[in-house]
Amino acid sequence: MADHTLKIDDLKRKLKRYGVTWSVSRGKGSHLMFERRMSDGVFTFPIPTHDSDVKVCYVRGVRERFRLRAEDGVSDKEFYAKQARTTRGRLCFWFPTGRSAFRAALLRNSATTAH
């Protein structure tokens, strides 16, 4: 599967899986500045948001800049998948109540099930 155009929201969703963040304030004019922190530094890539579709050249560029290509271990199939990916064999969950509330619930649950 070759790179293709994406809606800006779809691109954000896909990049978020790999720890990429974005900022409207860092972008110039009608651009979003995407950022990924890696072991060898912080990498950024601006993407214009004039249109709701992100052109192929920007999708290809962002994948190359953030090392999300097949050569880097992220296949096209994995990148364009609609479902969330796992992180080191564990599913990633989001808890709206916050980390401390989740920890307290775990402790309560483990205390009631302990023999």
Order of alpha helices (4+ residues) and beta strands (2+ residues): beta-alpha-beta-beta-beta-beta-alpha-alpha-alpha
